[in-house]
Amino acid sequence: MAQVNVLLQDENQPALDSPILPDHHTFIAPILVAYCLVVRAERNAVQRHNEIPGNAKWAKEKTGDEILASRIIGFLFIELERLRRSLGYTPIARVMTEVLSNPSDEAIYDLGRIYRDHFIRAFRTTTTQYPPPSNHPSRPSMDDLVDLLMDTMEGSGKDHRSARTAALSRDGYRCMLTQIYDETSCRKHPAVRKLAEAAHATSAVINACHIFNETVLQNIEPNQTFPYDPQRQHASAAIGILRMFGLDDLTDRLTTVGKPVSASGVHILVNILSLNPILHAHFDALNLFLEPTADGEADKYDVHAAYPRIARQGIPGQVKFVSLPRAADLDPNGTKFPLPDPRLLALHAVCARVAHMSGAAEVLDKFDRDVDDVQVLAEDGSTAKLLDLMLGSYVSVAA
């Protein structure tokens, strides 16, 4: 079995006292011009950072934020170029245009913050509470697998729980990486239990894992009650980036604004993986990601982990997604049980790589820890940076 690919061997935060973006890259001419502007912005921020006295904490934090923002854009260029080579998919031109339209250092830092707050965070979830396992309630003791699948096709996909049921039906009631069977389904449905016993497989609770963060688009109403709605602004910015990247067909399906209440929205199956809870948590935190294999075979992915310890979870280095054979027989066109969209998985992988290589992953992890720990803002201003990052998700919205 192929080994899991590991992105970084060292978990230490990238240093701020020297540039880390590569000086040169094999971009075509106009993209190279934009990339060089980003490299310049990082170097200028590093120089200012090193000139500030060590006791000037606020100024150090400001320049540190500028360094991180420029690195996000620089590594975004590099990772989107990799995406172009693997999928023939070219959103890199849009980022190039954004940089060239305003090539100042400050504009590049602002752009990095926008992608941190509305792109990386849109594919990163660390606070979602997983609902308790549930299967479709109408016929809970069906012995026949075909009846179970037919029941799922008729009533699933409108919320987290029903989407989980549909995803499990598509994925053979197993984790898509470890092939462990879902314990709830085995206990509830004799037909699934027979599958697990025939495979001599173990079982555990399997979760519905959203690729694009489900919380971004939850409870977004078609009409704003107030002139300024932070959650709606954040959702609009995140969806705007996906549209700018050419994913109009997906964004139309991910959103429910202006659609009937029966619309699936973010719970569409192309946005869902079935994973065990440990892998679910790593995937949500951008510590585990999937990339299309070099051979171009449909629905086949290389499995990547951010660090070596995460790779030691009994997961394969490569996986091929397939629907449960009987689900495929009932749905030959893949309209009821579609597999995860490779473009969403590819963008999730881009976010994971950029977050870890730039240092944004550690910053966002620290932010989550601080939000959990801090109940009120300190009078001495020591939590001002935390407030700034909390508000960043809502105020740094792309024009």
C-alpha atoms as a printed R data frame, in Angstrom:
    type eleno elety resid chain resno       x       y       z
1   ATOM     1    CA   MET     A     1   0.000   0.000   0.000
2   ATOM     2    CA   ALA     A     2   1.307   3.451  -0.926
3   ATOM     3    CA   GLN     A     3   2.475   5.658   1.913
4   ATOM     4    CA   VAL     A     4   0.575   8.805   2.844
5   ATOM     5    CA   ASN     A     5   2.286  11.881   1.427
6   ATOM     6    CA   VAL     A     6   3.532  14.230   4.172
7   ATOM     7    CA   LEU     A     7   3.659  17.959   3.451
8   ATOM     8    CA   LEU     A     8   5.977  19.162   6.244
9   ATOM     9    CA   GLN     A     9   8.337  17.303   8.545
10  ATOM    10    CA   ASP     A    10   8.763  20.294  10.891
11  ATOM    11    CA   GLU     A    11   5.766  21.684  12.775
12  ATOM    12    CA   ASN     A    12   7.530  24.877  13.853
13  ATOM    13    CA   GLN     A    13   6.051  28.184  12.716
14  ATOM    14    CA   PRO     A    14   7.980  29.688   9.750
15  ATOM    15    CA   ALA     A    15  10.348  32.383  11.020
16  ATOM    16    CA   LEU     A    16   9.444  36.039  10.446
17  ATOM    17    CA   ASP     A    17  12.996  37.382  10.351
18  ATOM    18    CA   SER     A    18  13.794  36.202   6.815
19  ATOM    19    CA   PRO     A    19  11.808  35.741   3.583
20  ATOM    20    CA   ILE     A    20  10.647  32.222   2.702
21  ATOM    21    CA   LEU     A    21   8.946  32.737  -0.679
22  ATOM    22    CA   PRO     A    22  11.087  31.298  -3.509
23  ATOM    23    CA   ASP     A    23  12.868  34.021  -5.510
24  ATOM    24    CA   HIS     A    24  12.000  32.518  -8.871
25  ATOM    25    CA   HIS     A    25   9.309  30.292 -10.261
26  ATOM    26    CA   THR     A    26   8.429  28.881 -13.657
27  ATOM    27    CA   PHE     A    27   5.395  31.096 -14.210
28  ATOM    28    CA   ILE     A    28   4.582  32.521 -17.599
29  ATOM    29    CA   ALA     A    29   5.535  36.186 -18.007
30  ATOM    30    CA   PRO     A    30   2.496  38.128 -16.709
31  ATOM    31    CA   ILE     A    31   2.020  35.804 -13.731
32  ATOM    32    CA   LEU     A    32   5.735  36.008 -12.940
33  ATOM    33    CA   VAL     A    33   5.511  39.818 -12.838
34  ATOM    34    CA   ALA     A    34   2.679  39.632 -10.289
35  ATOM    35    CA   TYR     A    35   4.482  36.969  -8.239
36  ATOM    36    CA   CYS     A    36   7.639  39.088  -8.065
37  ATOM    37    CA   LEU     A    37   5.572  41.950  -6.644
38  ATOM    38    CA   VAL     A    38   4.406  39.620  -3.879
39  ATOM    39    CA   VAL     A    39   7.990  38.512  -3.182
40  ATOM    40    CA   ARG     A    40   8.954  42.190  -2.913
41  ATOM    41    CA   ALA     A    41   6.099  42.850  -0.485
42  ATOM    42    CA   GLU     A    42   7.227  39.980   1.770
43  ATOM    43    CA   ARG     A    43  10.838  41.169   1.759
44  ATOM    44    CA   ASN     A    44   9.840  44.735   2.590
45  ATOM    45    CA   ALA     A    45   7.658  43.543   5.465
46  ATOM    46    CA   VAL     A    46  10.490  41.339   6.802
47  ATOM    47    CA   GLN     A    47  12.907  44.274   6.643
48  ATOM    48    CA   ARG     A    48  10.514  46.526   8.576
49  ATOM    49    CA   HIS     A    49   9.897  43.723  11.069
50  ATOM    50    CA   ASN     A    50  13.615  43.315  11.777
51  ATOM    51    CA   GLU     A    51  14.106  47.072  12.242
52  ATOM    52    CA   ILE     A    52  11.454  47.359  14.959
53  ATOM    53    CA   PRO     A    53  12.739  47.156  18.572
54  ATOM    54    CA   GLY     A    54  11.783  43.972  20.356
55  ATOM    55    CA   ASN     A    55   9.716  45.807  22.971
56  ATOM    56    CA   ALA     A    56   7.416  47.384  20.357
57  ATOM    57    CA   LYS     A    57   4.970  44.487  20.503
58  ATOM    58    CA   TRP     A    58   2.085  46.077  18.584
59  ATOM    59    CA   ALA     A    59   4.368  47.164  15.708
60  ATOM    60    CA   LYS     A    60   5.925  43.691  15.580
61  ATOM    61    CA   GLU     A    61   2.477  42.125  15.381
62  ATOM    62    CA   LYS     A    62   1.512  44.477  12.552
63  ATOM    63    CA   THR     A    63   4.547  43.666  10.430
64  ATOM    64    CA   GLY     A    64   4.190  39.975  11.308
65  ATOM    65    CA   ASP     A    65   0.645  40.082   9.970
66  ATOM    66    CA   GLU     A    66   1.904  41.742   6.775
67  ATOM    67    CA   ILE     A    67   4.556  39.045   6.314
68  ATOM    68    CA   LEU     A    68   1.943  36.322   6.752
69  ATOM    69    CA   ALA     A    69  -0.482  38.009   4.336
70  ATOM    70    CA   SER     A    70   2.137  38.310   1.596
71  ATOM    71    CA   ARG     A    71   3.161  34.681   2.094
72  ATOM    72    CA   ILE     A    72  -0.445  33.578   1.703
73  ATOM    73    CA   ILE     A    73  -0.620  35.247  -1.711
74  ATOM    74    CA   GLY     A    74   2.819  33.985  -2.747
75  ATOM    75    CA   PHE     A    75   2.089  30.361  -1.891
76  ATOM    76    CA   LEU     A    76  -1.383  30.738  -3.390
77  ATOM    77    CA   PHE     A    77   0.302  31.547  -6.722
78  ATOM    78    CA   ILE     A    78   2.487  28.454  -6.425
79  ATOM    79    CA   GLU     A    79  -0.349  26.115  -5.425
80  ATOM    80    CA   LEU     A    80  -2.786  27.408  -8.036
81  ATOM    81    CA   GLU     A    81  -0.100  26.780 -10.653
82  ATOM    82    CA   ARG     A    82   0.125  23.179  -9.423
83  ATOM    83    CA   LEU     A    83  -3.655  23.002  -9.700
84  ATOM    84    CA   ARG     A    84  -3.517  24.218 -13.291
85  ATOM    85    CA   ARG     A    85  -1.029  21.503 -14.193
86  ATOM    86    CA   SER     A    86  -3.038  18.721 -12.534
87  ATOM    87    CA   LEU     A    87  -6.580  19.710 -13.550
88  ATOM    88    CA   GLY     A    88  -6.091  22.135 -16.404
89  ATOM    89    CA   TYR     A    89  -7.930  24.550 -14.137
90  ATOM    90    CA   THR     A    90  -6.684  28.146 -14.186
91  ATOM    91    CA   PRO     A    91  -7.961  30.416 -11.356
92  ATOM    92    CA   ILE     A    92  -4.385  31.683 -10.991
93  ATOM    93    CA   ALA     A    93  -5.096  34.306 -13.669
94  ATOM    94    CA   ARG     A    94  -7.689  35.949 -11.423
95  ATOM    95    CA   VAL     A    95  -5.245  36.302  -8.526
96  ATOM    96    CA   MET     A    96  -2.657  37.707 -10.950
97  ATOM    97    CA   THR     A    97  -5.161  40.319 -12.103
98  ATOM    98    CA   GLU     A    98  -5.931  41.312  -8.518
99  ATOM    99    CA   VAL     A    99  -2.253  41.871  -7.764
100 ATOM   100    CA   LEU     A   100  -1.495  43.772 -10.973
101 ATOM   101    CA   SER     A   101  -4.550  46.008 -10.601
102 ATOM   102    CA   ASN     A   102  -3.022  47.495  -7.428
103 ATOM   103    CA   PRO     A   103   0.622  46.436  -7.035
104 ATOM   104    CA   SER     A   104   1.369  48.339  -3.820
105 ATOM   105    CA   ASP     A   105   2.620  46.411  -0.806
106 ATOM   106    CA   GLU     A   106  -0.385  47.477   1.276
107 ATOM   107    CA   ALA     A   107  -2.815  46.236  -1.366
108 ATOM   108    CA   ILE     A   108  -1.028  42.867  -1.437
109 ATOM   109    CA   TYR     A   109  -1.254  42.601   2.363
110 ATOM   110    CA   ASP     A   110  -4.966  43.413   2.199
111 ATOM   111    CA   LEU     A   111  -5.424  40.786  -0.508
112 ATOM   112    CA   GLY     A   112  -3.683  38.190   1.652
113 ATOM   113    CA   ARG     A   113  -6.024  38.954   4.532
114 ATOM   114    CA   ILE     A   114  -9.041  38.559   2.254
115 ATOM   115    CA   TYR     A   115  -7.894  35.123   1.100
116 ATOM   116    CA   ARG     A   116  -7.096  34.134   4.679
117 ATOM   117    CA   ASP     A   117 -10.504  35.197   5.964
118 ATOM   118    CA   HIS     A   118 -12.756  34.211   3.081
119 ATOM   119    CA   PHE     A   119 -10.964  31.442   1.187
120 ATOM   120    CA   ILE     A   120  -8.882  29.456   3.670
121 ATOM   121    CA   ARG     A   121 -11.499  29.790   6.391
122 ATOM   122    CA   ALA     A   122 -14.246  28.724   3.998
123 ATOM   123    CA   PHE     A   123 -12.530  25.323   3.683
124 ATOM   124    CA   ARG     A   124 -11.490  25.079   7.322
125 ATOM   125    CA   THR     A   125 -13.767  24.061  10.200
126 ATOM   126    CA   THR     A   126 -12.648  23.658  13.790
127 ATOM   127    CA   THR     A   127 -15.735  24.467  15.842
128 ATOM   128    CA   THR     A   128 -18.538  22.549  14.107
129 ATOM   129    CA   GLN     A   129 -20.556  20.423  16.505
130 ATOM   130    CA   TYR     A   130 -21.236  17.108  14.832
131 ATOM   131    CA   PRO     A   131 -24.911  16.101  15.162
132 ATOM   132    CA   PRO     A   132 -25.579  12.678  16.667
133 ATOM   133    CA   PRO     A   133 -25.666   9.838  14.137
134 ATOM   134    CA   SER     A   134 -29.008   9.423  12.443
135 ATOM   135    CA   ASN     A   135 -30.473   7.395   9.610
136 ATOM   136    CA   HIS     A   136 -33.614   8.115   7.654
137 ATOM   137    CA   PRO     A   137 -36.429   7.416  10.148
138 ATOM   138    CA   SER     A   138 -39.278   6.243   7.949
139 ATOM   139    CA   ARG     A   139 -38.300   2.560   7.675
140 ATOM   140    CA   PRO     A   140 -35.578   1.932  10.279
141 ATOM   141    CA   SER     A   141 -35.408  -1.875  10.147
142 ATOM   142    CA   MET     A   142 -35.257  -2.648   6.427
143 ATOM   143    CA   ASP     A   143 -33.618  -5.973   5.615
144 ATOM   144    CA   ASP     A   144 -33.237  -5.371   1.909
145 ATOM   145    CA   LEU     A   145 -30.427  -3.110   0.741
146 ATOM   146    CA   VAL     A   146 -32.254  -1.996  -2.402
147 ATOM   147    CA   ASP     A   147 -35.258  -0.863  -0.330
148 ATOM   148    CA   LEU     A   148 -32.917   1.014   1.967
149 ATOM   149    CA   LEU     A   149 -31.237   2.784  -0.953
150 ATOM   150    CA   MET     A   150 -34.577   3.629  -2.571
151 ATOM   151    CA   ASP     A   151 -35.762   5.127   0.692
152 ATOM   152    CA   THR     A   152 -32.603   7.206   0.905
153 ATOM   153    CA   MET     A   153 -33.001   8.487  -2.655
154 ATOM   154    CA   GLU     A   154 -36.510   9.685  -1.892
155 ATOM   155    CA   GLY     A   155 -35.849  11.658   1.263
156 ATOM   156    CA   SER     A   156 -32.238  12.678   1.811
157 ATOM   157    CA   GLY     A   157 -29.901  15.579   1.335
158 ATOM   158    CA   LYS     A   158 -31.804  18.572   2.754
159 ATOM   159    CA   ASP     A   159 -29.938  18.924   6.075
160 ATOM   160    CA   HIS     A   160 -26.846  17.556   7.815
161 ATOM   161    CA   ARG     A   161 -28.485  14.364   9.056
162 ATOM   162    CA   SER     A   162 -30.249  13.415   5.830
163 ATOM   163    CA   ALA     A   163 -27.119  14.307   3.844
164 ATOM   164    CA   ARG     A   164 -25.149  11.950   6.079
165 ATOM   165    CA   THR     A   165 -27.636   9.184   5.305
166 ATOM   166    CA   ALA     A   166 -27.321   9.790   1.572
167 ATOM   167    CA   ALA     A   167 -23.518   9.936   1.723
168 ATOM   168    CA   LEU     A   168 -23.341   6.667   3.654
169 ATOM   169    CA   SER     A   169 -25.623   5.032   1.081
170 ATOM   170    CA   ARG     A   170 -23.379   6.248  -1.725
171 ATOM   171    CA   ASP     A   171 -20.173   5.193   0.053
172 ATOM   172    CA   GLY     A   172 -21.272   1.698   1.030
173 ATOM   173    CA   TYR     A   173 -21.840   2.696   4.677
174 ATOM   174    CA   ARG     A   174 -18.079   3.017   5.154
175 ATOM   175    CA   CYS     A   175 -15.409   5.606   5.798
176 ATOM   176    CA   MET     A   176 -14.093   6.558   2.353
177 ATOM   177    CA   LEU     A   177 -10.448   6.267   3.457
178 ATOM   178    CA   THR     A   178 -10.299   3.452   6.026
179 ATOM   179    CA   GLN     A   179 -13.256   1.341   4.776
180 ATOM   180    CA   ILE     A   180 -14.504   0.985   8.363
181 ATOM   181    CA   TYR     A   181 -18.275   0.420   8.426
182 ATOM   182    CA   ASP     A   182 -20.707   2.772  10.139
183 ATOM   183    CA   GLU     A   183 -21.690   1.258  13.462
184 ATOM   184    CA   THR     A   184 -25.110   2.925  13.582
185 ATOM   185    CA   SER     A   185 -26.053   1.572  10.147
186 ATOM   186    CA   CYS     A   186 -24.820  -1.912  11.054
187 ATOM   187    CA   ARG     A   187 -26.862  -1.932  14.231
188 ATOM   188    CA   LYS     A   188 -29.975  -0.491  12.617
189 ATOM   189    CA   HIS     A   189 -30.063  -2.261   9.248
190 ATOM   190    CA   PRO     A   190 -29.492  -6.014   8.833
191 ATOM   191    CA   ALA     A   191 -28.634  -5.475   5.160
192 ATOM   192    CA   VAL     A   192 -25.675  -3.252   6.093
193 ATOM   193    CA   ARG     A   193 -24.626  -5.594   8.899
194 ATOM   194    CA   LYS     A   194 -24.432  -8.431   6.380
195 ATOM   195    CA   LEU     A   195 -22.117  -6.332   4.185
196 ATOM   196    CA   ALA     A   196 -19.790  -5.649   7.107
197 ATOM   197    CA   GLU     A   197 -19.751  -9.280   8.201
198 ATOM   198    CA   ALA     A   198 -19.033 -10.477   4.660
199 ATOM   199    CA   ALA     A   199 -16.059  -8.092   4.508
200 ATOM   200    CA   HIS     A   200 -14.858  -9.102   8.024
201 ATOM   201    CA   ALA     A   201 -14.725  -5.360   8.707
202 ATOM   202    CA   THR     A   202 -14.653  -3.363  11.917
203 ATOM   203    CA   SER     A   203 -17.140  -0.579  12.632
204 ATOM   204    CA   ALA     A   204 -17.224   2.914  14.138
205 ATOM   205    CA   VAL     A   205 -19.393   6.002  13.931
206 ATOM   206    CA   ILE     A   206 -18.899   7.604  10.497
207 ATOM   207    CA   ASN     A   207 -19.495  11.343   9.992
208 ATOM   208    CA   ALA     A   208 -20.610  13.462   7.068
209 ATOM   209    CA   CYS     A   209 -17.597  15.694   6.408
210 ATOM   210    CA   HIS     A   210 -18.256  18.836   4.357
211 ATOM   211    CA   ILE     A   211 -15.496  19.992   1.999
212 ATOM   212    CA   PHE     A   212 -16.692  23.607   1.810
213 ATOM   213    CA   ASN     A   213 -17.434  24.649   5.399
214 ATOM   214    CA   GLU     A   214 -21.136  24.087   6.059
215 ATOM   215    CA   THR     A   215 -21.294  26.817   8.719
216 ATOM   216    CA   VAL     A   216 -20.411  29.536   6.201
217 ATOM   217    CA   LEU     A   217 -23.746  29.223   4.406
218 ATOM   218    CA   GLN     A   218 -26.034  28.188   7.246
219 ATOM   219    CA   ASN     A   219 -28.973  30.410   8.209
220 ATOM   220    CA   ILE     A   220 -28.347  32.930   5.428
221 ATOM   221    CA   GLU     A   221 -31.704  34.545   4.749
222 ATOM   222    CA   PRO     A   222 -32.660  35.964   1.357
223 ATOM   223    CA   ASN     A   223 -33.596  39.325   2.905
224 ATOM   224    CA   GLN     A   224 -31.277  41.120   5.287
225 ATOM   225    CA   THR     A   225 -32.895  42.337   8.505
226 ATOM   226    CA   PHE     A   226 -30.127  44.845   9.162
227 ATOM   227    CA   PRO     A   227 -28.108  47.027   6.771
228 ATOM   228    CA   TYR     A   228 -24.951  45.145   7.794
229 ATOM   229    CA   ASP     A   229 -25.052  41.393   8.393
230 ATOM   230    CA   PRO     A   230 -21.533  40.025   9.192
231 ATOM   231    CA   GLN     A   231 -22.357  36.392   8.482
232 ATOM   232    CA   ARG     A   232 -23.989  37.260   5.175
233 ATOM   233    CA   GLN     A   233 -20.999  39.437   4.219
234 ATOM   234    CA   HIS     A   234 -18.593  36.583   5.012
235 ATOM   235    CA   ALA     A   235 -20.673  34.077   3.030
236 ATOM   236    CA   SER     A   236 -20.924  36.474   0.092
237 ATOM   237    CA   ALA     A   237 -17.163  37.003   0.052
238 ATOM   238    CA   ALA     A   238 -16.422  33.269   0.233
239 ATOM   239    CA   ILE     A   239 -18.883  32.453  -2.551
240 ATOM   240    CA   GLY     A   240 -17.549  35.426  -4.534
241 ATOM   241    CA   ILE     A   241 -14.056  33.919  -4.517
242 ATOM   242    CA   LEU     A   242 -15.394  30.587  -5.775
243 ATOM   243    CA   ARG     A   243 -17.259  32.377  -8.553
244 ATOM   244    CA   MET     A   244 -14.141  34.347  -9.420
245 ATOM   245    CA   PHE     A   245 -12.371  30.993  -9.710
246 ATOM   246    CA   GLY     A   246 -14.922  29.891 -12.301
247 ATOM   247    CA   LEU     A   247 -17.079  27.611 -10.158
248 ATOM   248    CA   ASP     A   248 -20.428  29.220 -10.918
249 ATOM   249    CA   ASP     A   249 -22.112  25.847 -11.403
250 ATOM   250    CA   LEU     A   250 -21.022  24.699  -7.947
251 ATOM   251    CA   THR     A   251 -21.791  27.944  -6.139
252 ATOM   252    CA   ASP     A   252 -25.292  27.930  -7.580
253 ATOM   253    CA   ARG     A   253 -25.802  24.523  -6.001
254 ATOM   254    CA   LEU     A   254 -24.108  25.343  -2.687
255 ATOM   255    CA   THR     A   255 -26.344  28.308  -1.909
256 ATOM   256    CA   THR     A   256 -30.040  28.198  -1.025
257 ATOM   257    CA   VAL     A   257 -30.785  31.931  -1.082
258 ATOM   258    CA   GLY     A   258 -33.882  32.534  -3.176
259 ATOM   259    CA   LYS     A   259 -34.497  28.807  -3.608
260 ATOM   260    CA   PRO     A   260 -37.230  26.522  -2.204
261 ATOM   261    CA   VAL     A   261 -36.775  25.310   1.364
262 ATOM   262    CA   SER     A   262 -36.225  21.816  -0.052
263 ATOM   263    CA   ALA     A   263 -32.945  22.863  -1.705
264 ATOM   264    CA   SER     A   264 -29.927  20.943  -0.423
265 ATOM   265    CA   GLY     A   265 -27.444  23.823  -0.592
266 ATOM   266    CA   VAL     A   266 -24.189  23.113   1.191
267 ATOM   267    CA   HIS     A   267 -25.406  19.571   1.931
268 ATOM   268    CA   ILE     A   268 -25.204  18.415  -1.696
269 ATOM   269    CA   LEU     A   269 -23.337  15.130  -1.936
270 ATOM   270    CA   VAL     A   270 -20.563  16.560  -4.140
271 ATOM   271    CA   ASN     A   271 -19.568  18.543  -1.018
272 ATOM   272    CA   ILE     A   272 -19.509  15.586   1.379
273 ATOM   273    CA   LEU     A   273 -17.108  12.802   2.353
274 ATOM   274    CA   SER     A   274 -17.913   9.955   4.741
275 ATOM   275    CA   LEU     A   275 -15.067   9.855   7.282
276 ATOM   276    CA   ASN     A   276 -14.457   8.497  10.750
277 ATOM   277    CA   PRO     A   277 -14.364  11.190  13.476
278 ATOM   278    CA   ILE     A   278 -10.552  11.385  13.736
279 ATOM   279    CA   LEU     A   279 -10.049  11.843   9.997
280 ATOM   280    CA   HIS     A   280 -13.027  14.209   9.897
281 ATOM   281    CA   ALA     A   281 -11.356  16.477  12.464
282 ATOM   282    CA   HIS     A   282  -8.028  16.436  10.588
283 ATOM   283    CA   PHE     A   283  -9.729  17.152   7.253
284 ATOM   284    CA   ASP     A   284 -11.704  20.047   8.744
285 ATOM   285    CA   ALA     A   285  -8.530  21.548  10.224
286 ATOM   286    CA   LEU     A   286  -6.714  21.296   6.843
287 ATOM   287    CA   ASN     A   287  -4.329  18.712   8.295
288 ATOM   288    CA   LEU     A   288  -5.532  16.039   5.846
289 ATOM   289    CA   PHE     A   289  -6.265  16.639   2.167
290 ATOM   290    CA   LEU     A   290  -6.737  14.852  -1.152
291 ATOM   291    CA   GLU     A   291  -5.322  15.677  -4.584
292 ATOM   292    CA   PRO     A   292  -6.090  14.122  -7.997
293 ATOM   293    CA   THR     A   293  -3.506  11.528  -9.002
294 ATOM   294    CA   ALA     A   294  -1.014  12.254 -11.768
295 ATOM   295    CA   ASP     A   295  -2.524   9.610 -14.055
296 ATOM   296    CA   GLY     A   296  -5.731  11.645 -14.327
297 ATOM   297    CA   GLU     A   297  -8.019   8.732 -13.469
298 ATOM   298    CA   ALA     A   298 -11.445   9.978 -12.401
299 ATOM   299    CA   ASP     A   299 -12.202  10.012  -8.654
300 ATOM   300    CA   LYS     A   300  -8.713   8.758  -7.779
301 ATOM   301    CA   TYR     A   301  -6.716  10.762  -5.221
302 ATOM   302    CA   ASP     A   302  -3.369  10.902  -3.470
303 ATOM   303    CA   VAL     A   303  -3.807  11.257   0.285
304 ATOM   304    CA   HIS     A   304  -1.725  13.940   2.022
305 ATOM   305    CA   ALA     A   305  -1.129  14.752   5.679
306 ATOM   306    CA   ALA     A   306   0.308  17.998   6.993
307 ATOM   307    CA   TYR     A   307   2.686  16.279   9.441
308 ATOM   308    CA   PRO     A   308   4.044  12.754  10.041
309 ATOM   309    CA   ARG     A   309   1.969  12.134  13.175
310 ATOM   310    CA   ILE     A   310  -1.232  12.693  11.203
311 ATOM   311    CA   ALA     A   311  -0.167  10.194   8.546
312 ATOM   312    CA   ARG     A   312  -0.074   7.456  11.191
313 ATOM   313    CA   GLN     A   313  -3.847   6.914  11.229
314 ATOM   314    CA   GLY     A   314  -4.132   3.704   9.213
315 ATOM   315    CA   ILE     A   315  -5.018   5.559   6.037
316 ATOM   316    CA   PRO     A   316  -3.836   4.651   2.535
317 ATOM   317    CA   GLY     A   317  -1.588   6.820   0.424
318 ATOM   318    CA   GLN     A   318  -3.996   6.628  -2.482
319 ATOM   319    CA   VAL     A   319  -7.735   6.095  -2.747
320 ATOM   320    CA   LYS     A   320 -10.283   5.488  -5.519
321 ATOM   321    CA   PHE     A   321 -13.819   6.659  -4.767
322 ATOM   322    CA   VAL     A   322 -16.640   4.446  -6.017
323 ATOM   323    CA   SER     A   323 -20.324   4.270  -5.209
324 ATOM   324    CA   LEU     A   324 -21.824   1.212  -3.565
325 ATOM   325    CA   PRO     A   325 -22.517  -1.076  -6.559
326 ATOM   326    CA   ARG     A   326 -26.226  -1.309  -5.862
327 ATOM   327    CA   ALA     A   327 -26.448   2.478  -5.480
328 ATOM   328    CA   ALA     A   328 -24.747   2.813  -8.856
329 ATOM   329    CA   ASP     A   329 -27.239   0.361 -10.364
330 ATOM   330    CA   LEU     A   330 -30.156   2.425  -9.089
331 ATOM   331    CA   ASP     A   331 -28.508   5.687 -10.122
332 ATOM   332    CA   PRO     A   332 -26.484   4.974 -13.298
333 ATOM   333    CA   ASN     A   333 -26.086   8.663 -14.179
334 ATOM   334    CA   GLY     A   334 -24.809   9.623 -10.723
335 ATOM   335    CA   THR     A   335 -27.493  12.278 -10.222
336 ATOM   336    CA   LYS     A   336 -28.839  10.988  -6.899
337 ATOM   337    CA   PHE     A   337 -25.554   9.711  -5.442
338 ATOM   338    CA   PRO     A   338 -22.794  11.861  -7.017
339 ATOM   339    CA   LEU     A   339 -19.229  11.442  -5.761
340 ATOM   340    CA   PRO     A   340 -17.283  14.381  -4.226
341 ATOM   341    CA   ASP     A   341 -16.442  17.091  -6.746
342 ATOM   342    CA   PRO     A   342 -12.698  16.989  -7.580
343 ATOM   343    CA   ARG     A   343 -12.592  20.801  -7.914
344 ATOM   344    CA   LEU     A   344 -13.772  21.288  -4.336
345 ATOM   345    CA   LEU     A   345 -11.257  18.728  -3.090
346 ATOM   346    CA   ALA     A   346  -8.522  20.431  -5.124
347 ATOM   347    CA   LEU     A   347  -9.321  23.852  -3.639
348 ATOM   348    CA   HIS     A   348  -9.430  22.333  -0.144
349 ATOM   349    CA   ALA     A   349  -5.941  20.962  -0.854
350 ATOM   350    CA   VAL     A   350  -4.765  24.386  -2.058
351 ATOM   351    CA   CYS     A   351  -6.014  25.953   1.181
352 ATOM   352    CA   ALA     A   352  -4.280  23.265   3.246
353 ATOM   353    CA   ARG     A   353  -0.943  23.715   1.479
354 ATOM   354    CA   VAL     A   354  -1.068  27.518   1.586
355 ATOM   355    CA   ALA     A   355  -2.113  27.564   5.244
356 ATOM   356    CA   HIS     A   356   0.702  25.295   6.393
357 ATOM   357    CA   MET     A   357   3.486  26.601   4.153
358 ATOM   358    CA   SER     A   358   2.742  30.259   4.930
359 ATOM   359    CA   GLY     A   359   2.241  29.769   8.660
360 ATOM   360    CA   ALA     A   360  -1.430  30.746   8.551
361 ATOM   361    CA   ALA     A   361  -2.515  27.348   9.927
362 ATOM   362    CA   GLU     A   362  -0.759  27.928  13.243
363 ATOM   363    CA   VAL     A   363  -2.078  31.493  13.461
364 ATOM   364    CA   LEU     A   364  -5.661  30.347  12.875
365 ATOM   365    CA   ASP     A   365  -5.254  27.467  15.346
366 ATOM   366    CA   LYS     A   366  -4.006  29.941  17.957
367 ATOM   367    CA   PHE     A   367  -6.925  32.217  17.171
368 ATOM   368    CA   ASP     A   368  -9.370  29.370  17.826
369 ATOM   369    CA   ARG     A   369  -7.666  28.582  21.128
370 ATOM   370    CA   ASP     A   370  -7.747  32.241  22.176
371 ATOM   371    CA   VAL     A   371 -11.426  32.608  21.284
372 ATOM   372    CA   ASP     A   372 -12.185  29.599  23.484
373 ATOM   373    CA   ASP     A   373 -10.108  30.993  26.359
374 ATOM   374    CA   VAL     A   374 -11.025  34.695  26.259
375 ATOM   375    CA   GLN     A   375 -14.529  35.520  27.446
376 ATOM   376    CA   VAL     A   376 -14.147  39.312  27.605
377 ATOM   377    CA   LEU     A   377 -11.686  41.761  26.051
378 ATOM   378    CA   ALA     A   378  -8.947  43.031  28.349
379 ATOM   379    CA   GLU     A   379  -8.940  46.707  29.322
380 ATOM   380    CA   ASP     A   380  -5.181  46.985  28.784
381 ATOM   381    CA   GLY     A   381  -5.555  46.313  25.064
382 ATOM   382    CA   SER     A   382  -3.736  42.963  25.147
383 ATOM   383    CA   THR     A   383  -6.607  41.284  23.322
384 ATOM   384    CA   ALA     A   384  -6.816  43.917  20.587
385 ATOM   385    CA   LYS     A   385  -5.072  41.639  18.100
386 ATOM   386    CA   LEU     A   386  -7.616  38.898  18.809
387 ATOM   387    CA   LEU     A   387 -10.482  41.340  18.234
388 ATOM   388    CA   ASP     A   388  -8.889  42.464  14.976
389 ATOM   389    CA   LEU     A   389  -8.654  38.878  13.713
390 ATOM   390    CA   MET     A   390 -12.232  38.125  14.816
391 ATOM   391    CA   LEU     A   391 -13.511  41.139  12.926
392 ATOM   392    CA   GLY     A   392 -11.258  40.367   9.955
393 ATOM   393    CA   SER     A   393 -13.677  37.725   8.725
394 ATOM   394    CA   TYR     A   394 -16.302  40.389   8.322
395 ATOM   395    CA   VAL     A   395 -14.577  43.604   7.333
396 ATOM   396    CA   SER     A   396 -11.950  42.477   4.824
397 ATOM   397    CA   VAL     A   397 -14.481  41.739   2.114
398 ATOM   398    CA   ALA     A   398 -13.376  41.823  -1.496
399 ATOM   399    CA   ALA     A   399 -14.874  44.658  -3.494
